[in-house]
Every structure is written in C-alpha cells, then in structure tokens.
Amino acid sequence: MFLYRMVTSLSRFQKRLIFLTLDIAMVPLAVLLAVALTGTPPEGARIVWLTLAISAIAALAAILTGLPRIKLNAYESRGIVRTALFAALTGLGGLAVNHLMLHPLFPRAFVTVTMAYLILSVSWRVLLRQALIAIYRRGQDRMRVIVYGAGRTGQQLAAALRTDDAVTPVAFVDDNPALQGLVVAGLPVFAPLELAALTARHRIDRIVLAMPSVDARAQMRIARRLRPLGVELHSLPSFATLVSGSGVSLQQAAQPVEELLGRAHLDADLPGAAHSYTGRTILITGAGGTIGGELCRQLLACAPARLILLDHSELALYTIDTEMRADPQGADIVPVLGSVTDMGLVAHILKIHRVEVIVHAAAYKHVPLVEGNEIAGLWNNVFGTRVIAAAALRAGVRRFILVSSDKAVRPANVMGASKRLAEMVVQDLATRATRTKFAMVRFGNVLGSSGSVIPLFREQIARGGPVTLTHEQVSRYFMTRSEAARLVLLAGSYARGGDLFVLDMGQPVPIRTLARQMIEGAGLAVRDADTPDGDIEIRITGLRPGEKLREELLISADMLTTPHPGILRAQESALSEIEMANALRDLRDAIDAHDAKAAREVLARWVEQPESDLQLAARA
C-alpha cells in the first residue's frame, strides 16, 4: 500500500523528471558496457567528460523526441521506435563530441555504446512498467476475460485490455487450427474444445466475441454453444466500425418494432393539445410508470405552471423527478411519494396546490401478478380511482382523465375487471359533476412498456432463444408510448363529461407474427419443422391464468366521432348510482375480509363477462 500511495501521489511533471533522470543515468552504464564488451581501456578523466557530454546530449534528445511524456502503460512498439530514435540521436551526438576531441576515445566502439544505450533505455521502461502494473493491481478484484477470435480485432482488444486496471485478458480461443497452440499478442491461443477447462481453471468472468466479420447467425450459434459455461458473453464489432459510428450490438441491430408494426410515425399525425394545459397546475398519478413518464414529458412541453408527480415507488419517482428537473422549462416540479388510495394525502395535494387537471395513470397492470394478488389489485385500481376521482369532484378540479386499457372490455382477468370497474366509477361520478369534466381513455398494449411482450422477446432473442409464446393464435393491439400519451392529452381537451375515448388502432397483431418479425429483424432465422437449422425456436407455453386469445376495444358497437378521425367516442352502459354504491360496498367488504373468492363474485355480478372465441370470431 505504501508503494501504491507513493506512485499515485506523483504529479505528471515529477514522473517526467524521473524518466529523464533514468535516461541520463543509462549513459554511464552504456559507456561502461561498451568498454567492457570492446576491450577498450578507460582513460581516466577524459572518459568522464565524454560521458557527461553524452548525458547532456541524451537529455536534449529525450526532450526533443518527447520520450519522457510517453506513459508506461501505453509503451508499446511505437514507444520502442521513439526510444531507438532517441538512442541514435544520443549516439551520433556523442560520436561528434568524441571526434572533436584532440585525442578521440574508442571511436569504433560508439556503435556498441548506441546499441547498449538503446537496450538499457527500453529495458528499464519495460521492467518499471511491469513493476508498476503489479503495484496498481495488487489486491484488486479484476475481471478475467477470454477473447474468442485471435484475428486483428481480437489482438487490438487484447492490447487495449492490457492497459486496463480492472480487466485481465487471459487467453485467446480461435476456431482456426493454424493459430491454436501459438502465442498471439502475448496470449496463448486455445481450441474451442478447451473453453470449459479454461473457464474453470482461470475463473473466467466473461467471454468476448471479437469476430466482426462473422454474421449474426454464426455468432448466435457460438453463443448457444457457450451458454452452458455460465459466463457472460459479449460481442464486439471491429474498431473501425466503432469509430465510424455504425457499430451496434446484435440486439441493437434489430429493426425497430414500431416499423415492423407500421406505427413508427403515427403519433406525428395526432394534433397537439397544449392549449388545454398551458399555465395549469397538473397532477399525474403513476408518474414514474411507462405511460405516466411519457405524459410528464409531453405535458412539460405544454408549458404548465406546475407538474405534481405522484407515485408510490420511490425509485420510479426519483427517476422521473430527476429527468423533469434537468429541463423544467419554467414549470414548478413537485414530487409526491404516496399512494392514490391515501384519501388524506390526495385531498391535501388538491387543496394546497389548487390542482386544475388530473391525469390518473396509477394502476397495477401486470395481468399474471394481479391474477395472483386480487385483493391488492382491486384495492389499488378500483378504490384508488374512487378516492382520487371523488376528491377531484369535491375540489372542483377542471378535468379528470382516467388512463384505461383494452383489457377492461369483457375482461377475463382480475386486472381487466378492475379497470372496467374503475371506468364505471368515473362514469358514475360524471353524472353528478357540475364543474369537473371526467373522461376515460382506452387503448391497447404500449410498445416497450414494462411487462410488455416486446422487451421480453428482445431479451430472449439476445440470449439465443427460445422465444416463448403462450398460444399460437393469441393477438393484441399495439401502439407507441408517444401515441398513448398524446391520446390521453387529446381526450382531456375533447372531454365534455363522462366520455370514453378509443383510438383507431387498426388490426390486432398476431403475437407469433410479431415474434417471427423480431427474430428475422435481428438477422436471424426461426427454427421450426421447415427450417430445422434455424437460429431461434418459438416455443408455445400455454395461456396463463386470465389471459385471452384476443383483446377488444369496445363493449358495444355504438361510436361517435371526434375532431380527429383516428379518435372515437364510445357510448357504453353504466351502472346507476345505487348499483355503483352496492358494487363498491360488496367489493369493499370482500377486500376487508381478504376474501378473494367473494371479490371475484362481485366482479362477475357487475362487470360484463368475456365472450367465447367462437362469439368473437362470429362478430369479427
């Protein structure tokens, strides 16, 4: 530790001074070595004066060539070339001084002096470099890496890693038998069959594929072969490709899903709605979620007076608050940590901030999780909506917008039923509202959101498969994050009271088609009966509890137009005030008793039931 502190405490000037001193100190050693090798007898003071003269020339040559400025951990072949130039200049200068003397000393030995000086100058740098590497790396837990591919890119990678204090390149592995058994760039080259033994013997942490000329399919086959080793696997493009700015990973190379689904630029066709939000105080619940975060970004561009970010996840709230504060654009950003089910907190926020617009995006949305945690899902989604919507009504908030889901249409799961009941809560309050304009927005799956099938497929493709599919015929509606947020804001501007807005989302997308497109978009092939040598298999796992083959956007066929042709206003039945009160009372009793069966019975009594696949097909 003492040596480490001493070395790291030296300034750059002090290090250069030490290097220059060592270069000068090599002069007498080179002279003595030349005298010993050539048998030239020393001649007292005259050889001392000659040595001092050569030392002065060496100092000048070192400064001229910039040799002391070369860092030791970057001292490679170019440093040796510069050292050779430095030694030659020193030798020629010394030879000139010796020739000018009245009685020259061993002129024929100056070639030996020059060569000895070159060897000594290179040697002390190499030895000192190894010593410093040992000092810097002592006690560090360094990542141990095997480079797969001993070609040019692999050699460049190994050379770069040698200067890194956190990584140790251990060996090369290459499929070329002509390279196996050789030492390339200072590392031994092994055959792929020896990888398992190498990984265990050297405790390898990561294998890097340095084969940019090999296509993605071949690299994926190698990845599948190496997966049982249990180490991380990374792929590296050529350094020339990285410098050109076109270097991408296998996963990044895939075609954007928005383009595959034909929704790449649809959000640009939606009109803006800034006028409804400019200068307002706006509360966004679930602000740290996928949709909530996008709503925050788009609302910030509308120049509101204040954005209140409410979320019960500390990490999610911190993330979106940090992003908003990076460029608040004049808006006052207020993060609030808490739940929409906290009646006192919600009332307090609305009162002290005089909230004018509420966008309610907070909800539990993961179908399998809510299916297994019915009580928590219903309490958050139904009564959380009831708490904040009723508070908005009492506080006279101008607009309240509920973010809903296509899973609320004849739901087959608790999550969808909770969202439909939340819609009914808003519909019921809208009938008694005099100032607050309530609205609901219903849309399908959001590309790239947490829990979405898109990130799952990407991860599975990056791992080499298989891509898992719950059913051959399952299909879903998709839209981009930007589309979804823009629709919510447009709905708020169109709302007249109790409106349910639906976006024309086109045709539902078969998930198997999406999986195949994503695999092929990554430059790979689907492995099936027709192509047994394909890269990635699509594996059917079976429908999960509560999952439907097809989602719907409408309960009834009655639709009204809006100012935008892609946005429709649905007219759907609602419960009466007494029916709504009875439904919420029964559901609250079931939740208080933690009786999931009773809660499901309440949902079955008040929420429209799903149609069979035969009925869906007949209606389609």
LINHUNOR-V769377 format. One line per field, one symbol per residue. burial: + if it has 24 or more other C-alpha atoms within 12 Angstrom, else -. A space follows every 10 residues. Layout:
burial = ???
This chain:
burial = ---------- --------++ ++++++++++ +++++----- ------+--+ ++++++++++ +++-+-++++ -++-+---++ -+++++++++ +++++-++-- ----+++-++ ++++++++++ ++-+++--+- -++--+---- --++++++++ +-+++++++- +++---++++ +++++----+ ---++-++++ ++-+++-++- --++++++++ ++---+++++ ++++-+--+- +-++++++-- --------++ +-++-+++-+ +-+--++--+ -++--+++++ ++++++++++ ++++++++++ ++++++++++ +++--+++-+ +--+---+-- ++++++++++ ++---++-++ --++++++++ +++++++--+ +-++++++++ ++++++++++ +++-++++++ ++++++++++ ++++++++++ ++++++++++ +-+--+++++ +++++++++- -+++--++++ ++++++++++ ---+++++++ ++++++++++ ++++++++++ +++++--+++ ++++++++++ ++++++---- ---+++++-- -----+++++ +++++----- -----+++++ -+-++----+ --++--++-+ +----+--++ -+++-+++-+ ----------
